[in-house]
């Protein structure tokens, strides 16, 4: 994939760019499905906030899509995603949002509050339909409701004629180790059994987001072992409740690359610097103070008609390396504080890996009104342009 990408990005004005590798994405989904065991009662849901550009590729590979805003719902509609595959989540669901989703054909919603429950009942009644809802169990933050409120909603479920409470949704955060996931799943099982014993409520659908760890820097974690351990936990749950596993970062992080070109090189007080056409407004690694830890990055030296990969030189002294900085007018715009590469020149490329999750939507794009990067999908060595570069200054102007 890298060789094909570099050849096609040689032309002027092709960087900065995100490139998402379909083959890598398909491989990761296949790995996850293997640990799910292809069981009819365990499904896979993609949390599209991780990267909306991958919806079309994932449509045939996952069972559900988690949508958390009206904008995300519109993206699904533009991508012709079947509305019955959508779980409409999010803390701020207003009347018009719910009405529109129901008109589109969305059949399942999460409940984050009593207001949500009442709005869903009102809209479903007006549309003369019944919709399924999952009550989101809070993990002691602003999301969802606590156990006492879940119990009250379940106890009063007969008062709501147009919504069918079918289960529980739980997601407590990201970058968790399997031991923490195991604790959460055991607590969920106990709570679901409590609902059955005390309220004669049988959970028909358990939606769980494990938030499995993606190790961006140390490379100490083994993805295969993580999946194997997680799979063993799922077997315990799947024997008792129909389960949908919700994934975002873990599913797509590895398939993404960010390609940025060197535009200037200089020496300041015996420190080598290079400026690239990307920056911290485009690159976002979870938990990194940019420049403090070295992210997964490759360097490609420009030759007359090609790019040649060059590995960092382990024998170089610390002050011989180069500091890679972006194009923003802030000293915070450091992508790599020191990488052991000599004689970096204009038009050389840095390729940041594991960038498939969040960077494409989460970074601070409007800062300094620079262009949005291009977005490509790479399939069988061919790049498909999903979004061209885009000026942002108009969004920072008086309309």
ZILINCOR-V839228 format. One record per pair of residues at least 6 apart in sequence whose ideal C-beta (glycine too) atoms are under 8 Angstrom apart, sorted by sequence separation. I is the first residue (numbers start at 1). J is the second residue. If there is no record, write none. Layout:
BEGIN
i=I j=J
i=I j=J
END
This chain:
BEGIN
i=8 j=14
i=9 j=15
i=36 j=42
i=67 j=73
i=110 j=116
i=111 j=117
i=124 j=130
i=138 j=144
i=140 j=146
i=195 j=201
i=196 j=202
i=215 j=221
i=237 j=243
i=266 j=272
i=267 j=273
i=301 j=307
i=327 j=333
i=377 j=383
i=378 j=384
i=36 j=43
i=48 j=55
i=58 j=65
i=76 j=83
i=109 j=116
i=124 j=131
i=136 j=143
i=137 j=144
i=138 j=145
i=196 j=203
i=265 j=272
i=266 j=273
i=283 j=290
i=288 j=295
i=300 j=307
i=301 j=308
i=326 j=333
i=365 j=372
i=376 j=383
i=377 j=384
i=9 j=17
i=36 j=44
i=46 j=54
i=101 j=109
i=136 j=144
i=137 j=145
i=138 j=146
i=145 j=153
i=157 j=165
i=195 j=203
i=213 j=221
i=265 j=273
i=266 j=274
i=285 j=293
i=300 j=308
i=301 j=309
i=325 j=333
i=326 j=334
i=376 j=384
i=46 j=55
i=67 j=76
i=111 j=120
i=135 j=144
i=136 j=145
i=137 j=146
i=234 j=243
i=265 j=274
i=300 j=309
i=301 j=310
i=312 j=321
i=325 j=334
i=326 j=335
i=376 j=385
i=377 j=386
i=55 j=65
i=76 j=86
i=88 j=98
i=135 j=145
i=137 j=147
i=264 j=274
i=265 j=275
i=280 j=290
i=285 j=295
i=299 j=309
i=300 j=310
i=324 j=334
i=325 j=335
i=375 j=385
i=376 j=386
i=33 j=44
i=65 j=76
i=98 j=109
i=109 j=120
i=120 j=131
i=154 j=165
i=192 j=203
i=234 j=245
i=264 j=275
i=298 j=309
i=299 j=310
i=323 j=334
i=324 j=335
i=374 j=385
i=375 j=386
i=32 j=44
i=46 j=58
i=153 j=165
i=172 j=184
i=262 j=274
i=263 j=275
i=283 j=295
i=299 j=311
i=324 j=336
i=375 j=387
i=73 j=86
i=88 j=101
i=120 j=133
i=137 j=150
i=213 j=226
i=262 j=275
i=263 j=276
i=299 j=312
i=323 j=336
i=374 j=387
i=5 j=19
i=170 j=184
i=192 j=206
i=212 j=226
i=262 j=276
i=263 j=277
i=323 j=337
i=336 j=350
i=374 j=388
i=29 j=44
i=73 j=88
i=86 j=101
i=135 j=150
i=261 j=276
i=323 j=338
i=324 j=339
i=335 j=350
i=360 j=375
i=372 j=387
i=374 j=389
i=46 j=62
i=65 j=81
i=93 j=109
i=117 j=133
i=260 j=276
i=261 j=277
i=322 j=338
i=373 j=389
i=44 j=61
i=45 j=62
i=48 j=65
i=49 j=66
i=260 j=277
i=321 j=338
i=322 j=339
i=335 j=352
i=372 j=389
i=1 j=19
i=44 j=62
i=45 j=63
i=46 j=64
i=48 j=66
i=88 j=106
i=135 j=153
i=150 j=168
i=170 j=188
i=188 j=206
i=212 j=230
i=260 j=278
i=321 j=339
i=371 j=389
i=372 j=390
i=44 j=63
i=45 j=64
i=46 j=65
i=47 j=66
i=48 j=67
i=49 j=68
i=67 j=86
i=93 j=112
i=135 j=154
i=260 j=279
i=321 j=340
i=322 j=341
i=371 j=390
i=372 j=391
i=1 j=21
i=43 j=63
i=44 j=64
i=45 j=65
i=46 j=66
i=48 j=68
i=52 j=72
i=55 j=75
i=59 j=79
i=65 j=85
i=66 j=86
i=67 j=87
i=86 j=106
i=88 j=108
i=89 j=109
i=90 j=110
i=168 j=188
i=188 j=208
i=210 j=230
i=258 j=278
i=318 j=338
i=320 j=340
i=321 j=341
i=322 j=342
i=371 j=391
i=372 j=392
i=43 j=64
i=45 j=66
i=47 j=68
i=55 j=76
i=64 j=85
i=65 j=86
i=66 j=87
i=67 j=88
i=68 j=89
i=69 j=90
i=83 j=104
i=84 j=105
i=86 j=107
i=87 j=108
i=88 j=109
i=89 j=110
i=91 j=112
i=98 j=119
i=102 j=123
i=371 j=392
i=1 j=23
i=59 j=81
i=63 j=85
i=64 j=86
i=65 j=87
i=67 j=89
i=68 j=90
i=83 j=105
i=84 j=106
i=86 j=108
i=87 j=109
i=88 j=110
i=90 j=112
i=91 j=113
i=98 j=120
i=102 j=124
i=109 j=131
i=111 j=133
i=260 j=282
i=320 j=342
i=322 j=344
i=369 j=391
i=370 j=392
i=1 j=24
i=49 j=72
i=52 j=75
i=56 j=79
i=62 j=85
i=64 j=87
i=66 j=89
i=67 j=90
i=69 j=92
i=83 j=106
i=84 j=107
i=87 j=110
i=89 j=112
i=93 j=116
i=108 j=131
i=109 j=132
i=110 j=133
i=111 j=134
i=168 j=191
i=185 j=208
i=369 j=392
i=48 j=72
i=55 j=79
i=73 j=97
i=83 j=107
i=95 j=119
i=99 j=123
i=103 j=127
i=107 j=131
i=108 j=132
i=109 j=133
i=110 j=134
i=111 j=135
i=112 j=136
i=168 j=192
i=184 j=208
i=258 j=282
i=316 j=340
i=369 j=393
i=94 j=119
i=98 j=123
i=102 j=127
i=106 j=131
i=107 j=132
i=108 j=133
i=109 j=134
i=110 j=135
i=111 j=136
i=144 j=169
i=258 j=283
i=55 j=81
i=93 j=119
i=108 j=134
i=110 j=136
i=144 j=170
i=184 j=210
i=314 j=340
i=316 j=342
i=324 j=350
i=366 j=392
i=369 j=395
i=48 j=75
i=70 j=97
i=73 j=100
i=77 j=104
i=95 j=122
i=99 j=126
i=102 j=129
i=297 j=324
i=312 j=339
i=313 j=340
i=365 j=392
i=369 j=396
i=48 j=76
i=73 j=101
i=95 j=123
i=99 j=127
i=143 j=171
i=312 j=340
i=313 j=341
i=25 j=54
i=29 j=58
i=102 j=131
i=181 j=210
i=208 j=237
i=312 j=341
i=313 j=342
i=366 j=395
i=70 j=100
i=133 j=163
i=135 j=165
i=181 j=211
i=366 j=396
i=20 j=51
i=26 j=57
i=73 j=104
i=112 j=143
i=114 j=145
i=131 j=162
i=132 j=163
i=133 j=164
i=137 j=168
i=139 j=170
i=181 j=212
i=206 j=237
i=310 j=341
i=25 j=57
i=29 j=61
i=112 j=144
i=113 j=145
i=130 j=162
i=131 j=163
i=132 j=164
i=133 j=165
i=134 j=166
i=135 j=167
i=136 j=168
i=137 j=169
i=139 j=171
i=291 j=323
i=20 j=53
i=25 j=58
i=29 j=62
i=73 j=106
i=112 j=145
i=129 j=162
i=130 j=163
i=131 j=164
i=133 j=166
i=134 j=167
i=135 j=168
i=136 j=169
i=137 j=170
i=139 j=172
i=20 j=54
i=111 j=145
i=130 j=164
i=132 j=166
i=134 j=168
i=135 j=169
i=136 j=170
i=139 j=173
i=176 j=210
i=178 j=212
i=18 j=53
i=22 j=57
i=26 j=61
i=114 j=149
i=134 j=169
i=136 j=171
i=168 j=203
i=176 j=211
i=206 j=241
i=208 j=243
i=210 j=245
i=212 j=247
i=214 j=249
i=117 j=153
i=125 j=161
i=165 j=201
i=167 j=203
i=170 j=206
i=175 j=211
i=176 j=212
i=177 j=213
i=205 j=241
i=206 j=242
i=207 j=243
i=208 j=244
i=209 j=245
i=210 j=246
i=214 j=250
i=20 j=57
i=125 j=162
i=166 j=203
i=167 j=204
i=168 j=205
i=170 j=207
i=171 j=208
i=172 j=209
i=174 j=211
i=176 j=213
i=205 j=242
i=206 j=243
i=207 j=244
i=208 j=245
i=209 j=246
i=210 j=247
i=212 j=249
i=213 j=250
i=216 j=253
i=249 j=286
i=124 j=162
i=166 j=204
i=167 j=205
i=168 j=206
i=169 j=207
i=170 j=208
i=171 j=209
i=173 j=211
i=175 j=213
i=203 j=241
i=204 j=242
i=206 j=244
i=208 j=246
i=209 j=247
i=211 j=249
i=212 j=250
i=297 j=335
i=114 j=153
i=121 j=160
i=124 j=163
i=166 j=205
i=167 j=206
i=168 j=207
i=169 j=208
i=170 j=209
i=172 j=211
i=175 j=214
i=205 j=244
i=207 j=246
i=209 j=248
i=211 j=250
i=214 j=253
i=297 j=336
i=328 j=367
i=329 j=368
i=121 j=161
i=167 j=207
i=171 j=211
i=210 j=250
i=214 j=254
i=295 j=335
i=299 j=339
i=328 j=368
i=121 j=162
i=150 j=191
i=154 j=195
i=295 j=336
i=307 j=348
i=327 j=368
i=45 j=87
i=111 j=153
i=120 j=162
i=121 j=163
i=290 j=332
i=294 j=336
i=297 j=339
i=299 j=341
i=307 j=349
i=328 j=370
i=117 j=160
i=120 j=163
i=283 j=326
i=290 j=333
i=291 j=334
i=294 j=337
i=302 j=345
i=327 j=370
i=147 j=191
i=151 j=195
i=155 j=199
i=157 j=201
i=282 j=326
i=290 j=334
i=291 j=335
i=301 j=345
i=150 j=195
i=154 j=199
i=281 j=326
i=290 j=335
i=291 j=336
i=292 j=337
i=294 j=339
i=299 j=344
i=302 j=347
i=117 j=163
i=279 j=325
i=280 j=326
i=291 j=337
i=302 j=348
i=87 j=134
i=89 j=136
i=151 j=198
i=154 j=201
i=189 j=236
i=279 j=326
i=281 j=328
i=301 j=348
i=302 j=349
i=151 j=199
i=178 j=226
i=185 j=233
i=189 j=237
i=192 j=240
i=271 j=319
i=272 j=320
i=274 j=322
i=276 j=324
i=278 j=326
i=279 j=327
i=280 j=328
i=300 j=348
i=181 j=230
i=188 j=237
i=192 j=241
i=270 j=319
i=272 j=321
i=273 j=322
i=274 j=323
i=276 j=325
i=278 j=327
i=279 j=328
i=299 j=348
i=300 j=349
i=272 j=322
i=273 j=323
i=274 j=324
i=275 j=325
i=276 j=326
i=277 j=327
i=299 j=349
i=300 j=350
i=91 j=142
i=137 j=188
i=178 j=229
i=182 j=233
i=185 j=236
i=189 j=240
i=272 j=323
i=274 j=325
i=275 j=326
i=276 j=327
i=299 j=350
i=300 j=351
i=91 j=143
i=178 j=230
i=181 j=233
i=185 j=237
i=189 j=241
i=271 j=323
i=273 j=325
i=275 j=327
i=280 j=332
i=281 j=333
i=283 j=335
i=298 j=350
i=299 j=351
i=280 j=333
i=297 j=350
i=298 j=351
i=137 j=191
i=279 j=333
i=280 j=334
i=297 j=351
i=178 j=233
i=280 j=335
i=297 j=352
i=298 j=353
i=279 j=335
i=296 j=352
i=297 j=353
i=265 j=322
i=278 j=335
i=295 j=352
i=296 j=353
i=108 j=166
i=295 j=353
i=296 j=354
i=110 j=169
i=276 j=335
i=295 j=354
i=263 j=327
i=260 j=326
i=217 j=285
i=216 j=285
i=283 j=352
i=285 j=354
i=216 j=286
i=274 j=344
i=285 j=355
i=134 j=205
i=216 j=287
i=217 j=288
i=214 j=286
i=216 j=288
i=272 j=344
i=283 j=355
i=286 j=358
i=132 j=205
i=134 j=207
i=167 j=241
i=174 j=248
i=175 j=249
i=274 j=348
i=276 j=350
i=284 j=358
i=285 j=359
i=167 j=242
i=171 j=246
i=174 j=249
i=260 j=335
i=284 j=359
i=217 j=293
i=283 j=359
i=217 j=294
i=219 j=296
i=282 j=359
i=217 j=295
i=284 j=362
i=216 j=295
i=217 j=296
i=265 j=344
i=284 j=363
i=89 j=169
i=216 j=296
i=265 j=345
i=283 j=363
i=265 j=346
i=282 j=363
i=87 j=169
i=262 j=344
i=264 j=346
i=281 j=363
i=262 j=345
i=263 j=346
i=280 j=363
i=281 j=364
i=282 j=365
i=262 j=346
i=280 j=364
i=281 j=365
i=262 j=347
i=261 j=347
i=262 j=348
i=281 j=367
i=261 j=348
i=262 j=349
i=281 j=368
i=261 j=349
i=262 j=350
i=260 j=349
i=281 j=370
i=259 j=349
i=260 j=350
i=259 j=350
i=260 j=351
i=279 j=370
i=282 j=373
i=259 j=351
i=260 j=352
i=258 j=351
i=257 j=351
i=258 j=352
i=257 j=352
i=278 j=373
i=257 j=353
i=110 j=207
i=256 j=353
i=258 j=355
i=256 j=354
i=257 j=355
i=254 j=353
i=256 j=355
i=254 j=354
i=256 j=356
i=253 j=354
i=255 j=356
i=256 j=357
i=258 j=359
i=253 j=355
i=254 j=356
i=253 j=356
i=256 j=359
i=252 j=356
i=253 j=357
i=256 j=360
i=252 j=357
i=251 j=357
i=249 j=357
i=248 j=357
i=249 j=358
i=175 j=286
i=174 j=286
i=175 j=287
i=258 j=373
i=87 j=207
i=216 j=354
i=214 j=354
i=214 j=357
i=45 j=207
i=47 j=209
i=64 j=244
i=66 j=246
i=63 j=244
i=64 j=246
i=66 j=248
i=31 j=223
i=35 j=227
i=42 j=234
i=31 j=224
i=34 j=227
i=35 j=228
i=37 j=231
i=32 j=227
i=35 j=230
i=36 j=231
i=31 j=227
i=35 j=231
i=42 j=238
i=34 j=231
i=37 j=234
i=41 j=238
i=51 j=248
i=36 j=234
i=37 j=235
i=50 j=248
i=54 j=252
i=35 j=234
i=39 j=238
i=45 j=244
i=47 j=246
i=49 j=248
i=50 j=249
i=41 j=241
i=42 j=242
i=43 j=243
i=44 j=244
i=45 j=245
i=46 j=246
i=47 j=247
i=48 j=248
i=37 j=238
i=41 j=242
i=42 j=243
i=43 j=244
i=44 j=245
i=45 j=246
i=46 j=247
i=47 j=248
i=50 j=251
i=51 j=252
i=54 j=255
i=41 j=243
i=42 j=244
i=43 j=245
i=45 j=247
i=46 j=248
i=50 j=252
i=42 j=245
i=44 j=247
i=50 j=253
i=46 j=251
i=51 j=256
i=36 j=245
i=32 j=245
i=32 j=247
i=32 j=250
i=32 j=251
i=29 j=251
i=28 j=251
i=28 j=252
i=25 j=251
i=28 j=254
i=25 j=252
i=28 j=255
i=24 j=254
i=25 j=255
i=24 j=255
i=20 j=252
i=22 j=255
i=21 j=255
i=20 j=255
i=21 j=256
i=20 j=256
i=21 j=257
i=19 j=256
i=20 j=257
i=18 j=256
i=19 j=257
i=18 j=257
i=19 j=258
i=18 j=258
i=19 j=259
i=17 j=258
i=18 j=259
i=16 j=258
i=17 j=259
i=16 j=259
i=15 j=259
i=16 j=260
i=15 j=260
i=16 j=261
i=15 j=261
i=9 j=259
i=5 j=257
i=6 j=259
i=5 j=259
i=2 j=257
i=16 j=276
i=16 j=277
i=15 j=277
i=16 j=278
i=15 j=278
i=18 j=282
i=16 j=282
i=6 j=300
i=2 j=298
i=10 j=307
i=7 j=306
i=6 j=306
i=6 j=307
i=54 j=356
i=51 j=356
i=50 j=356
i=51 j=357
i=2 j=309
i=50 j=357
i=51 j=358
i=53 j=360
i=50 j=358
i=52 j=360
i=49 j=358
i=51 j=360
i=52 j=361
i=51 j=361
i=49 j=361
i=57 j=377
i=53 j=375
i=53 j=377
i=25 j=356
i=53 j=386
i=15 j=349
i=53 j=387
i=20 j=356
i=18 j=355
i=9 j=349
i=18 j=359
i=18 j=360
i=6 j=349
i=2 j=351
i=18 j=373
i=20 j=375
i=22 j=377
i=17 j=373
i=18 j=374
i=20 j=376
i=22 j=378
i=23 j=379
i=16 j=373
i=17 j=374
i=18 j=375
i=19 j=376
i=20 j=377
i=21 j=378
i=22 j=379
i=15 j=373
i=16 j=374
i=17 j=375
i=18 j=376
i=19 j=377
i=20 j=378
i=22 j=380
i=15 j=374
i=17 j=376
i=19 j=378
i=14 j=374
i=19 j=383
i=5 j=376
i=5 j=378
i=4 j=378
i=9 j=383
i=8 j=383
i=13 j=389
i=1 j=378
i=4 j=381
i=4 j=382
i=5 j=383
i=4 j=383
i=1 j=381
END
